[in-house]
Amino acid sequence: MLLLSIKPTETSPCIMLDTDTNIFEISGSSRPENISAFYKPIINTIENYFQLMLQKKTADEQVSFICNFKFNYFNSGTSHFIANLFQLFNMYAPYGIVSQIFWYFDEEDMDMYEAGEELSFLTNLTSTRCNYLSSDFIRI
């Protein structure tokens, strides 16, 4: 079931959270005029979903949460949102919700590669994996 489904615009990315597969995906360009108004409800939805997962899982059970980041551009305000999201993922890891981060970037875009590395380093999220896409990277 799609808990979140936001269509992309010229200034905001496509966002999807599928509760059947525990996959969160964000793709496209992100430069919304009001970063907080756009991203705060998304963070709240993910946190509420994590709380629901905690209620449903057993104490020793680990639940995998897959996060696909497929930006072709994002502004500095968006990088703060991503850092906050990574911190949220870290916060729930000790409780058995293990986030696997996949950071996609065009193989020719080293700035996007470095942004993923920097966000991973700043938030101490060691599970970040960077995957190259070919030059035919789909831009939404």
C-alpha positions in Angstrom: 0.0 0.0 0.0 1.3 3.5 -0.9 1.4 5.5 2.3 3.0 8.4 0.4 2.6 9.2 -3.2 3.6 12.7 -4.3 3.9 13.5 -8.0 6.9 15.6 -9.1 6.6 19.2 -10.1 9.2 21.6 -11.6 10.5 22.3 -8.1 9.7 19.2 -6.1 10.6 15.5 -6.4 8.6 12.4 -6.8 8.1 10.7 -3.4 6.8 7.3 -2.7 6.5 5.2 0.5 5.3 1.7 0.0 4.3 -0.1 3.2 4.0 -3.5 1.6 7.7 -3.5 0.6 9.1 -1.0 3.1 10.5 1.1 0.3 10.9 4.8 0.4 11.9 6.5 -2.8 12.6 10.1 -3.7 13.6 11.1 -7.2 14.1 14.1 -9.4 14.9 17.7 -8.6 14.3 19.3 -5.2 14.1 23.0 -4.8 10.7 23.8 -3.3 10.1 27.4 -2.2 9.1 26.4 1.3 11.4 23.4 2.2 9.8 23.0 5.7 6.2 23.0 4.4 7.1 20.4 1.8 9.3 18.0 3.7 8.1 18.2 7.3 4.9 16.2 6.6 7.1 13.6 4.8 9.4 13.2 7.8 6.3 13.0 10.1 4.7 10.3 8.0 7.9 8.2 8.0 8.3 8.6 11.8 4.7 7.6 12.3 5.2 4.6 10.1 8.3 3.6 12.1 6.2 3.9 15.3 3.6 1.6 13.7 6.3 -0.9 12.6 7.7 -0.9 16.2 4.2 -1.9 17.5 3.9 -4.7 15.0 7.3 -6.3 15.3 8.7 -8.6 18.0 11.4 -7.4 20.3 14.2 -9.3 18.6 13.0 -8.9 15.1 14.8 -6.6 12.6 12.8 -4.9 9.9 14.5 -3.7 6.7 13.6 -0.3 5.4 15.0 0.5 1.9 15.6 4.1 0.9 16.3 5.0 -2.7 17.6 8.5 -3.3 17.6 9.4 -7.0 18.2 13.1 -7.2 19.4 14.8 -10.3 19.5 18.1 -8.4 18.8 19.4 -4.9 19.4 22.7 -3.1 21.0 23.4 0.3 17.6 23.4 2.0 16.9 19.9 0.7 20.3 18.7 2.0 19.1 19.7 5.5 16.0 17.6 5.0 18.0 14.6 3.9 20.3 15.0 6.9 17.3 15.0 9.2 15.9 12.0 7.5 19.2 10.1 7.8 19.2 11.1 11.5 15.7 9.7 11.8 16.9 6.4 10.3 19.8 6.3 12.8 17.4 6.9 15.7 15.3 3.9 14.9 18.2 1.5 14.1 18.7 0.4 17.8 15.1 -0.6 17.9 15.4 -3.0 14.9 14.4 -0.8 12.0 17.4 -1.1 9.8 17.5 1.4 6.9 19.4 0.5 3.8 20.3 3.7 1.9 20.9 3.6 -1.9 22.2 6.8 -3.3 21.9 6.9 -7.1 23.7 9.4 -9.2 24.7 9.9 -12.8 28.2 8.6 -13.3 29.2 11.9 -14.8 27.9 13.9 -11.8 30.6 13.7 -9.2 28.9 16.6 -7.2 25.9 14.3 -6.5 28.2 11.4 -5.6 30.1 13.7 -3.2 26.8 15.0 -1.7 25.8 11.4 -0.8 29.2 10.7 0.7 29.1 13.9 2.7 25.6 13.4 4.0 26.5 9.8 5.0 29.6 11.0 6.9 27.9 13.9 8.6 25.1 11.7 9.9 27.3 8.7 10.7 25.0 6.5 8.6 27.4 3.8 7.6 25.0 1.8 5.5 25.0 4.2 2.6 25.8 2.6 -0.7 26.4 4.6 -3.9 25.4 3.1 -7.2 26.4 4.4 -10.6 23.8 4.9 -13.2 24.7 5.2 -16.9 24.6 8.4 -18.7 21.0 7.7 -19.7 19.9 8.4 -16.1 16.2 9.2 -16.3 15.5 12.8 -15.2 11.9 13.2 -14.0 
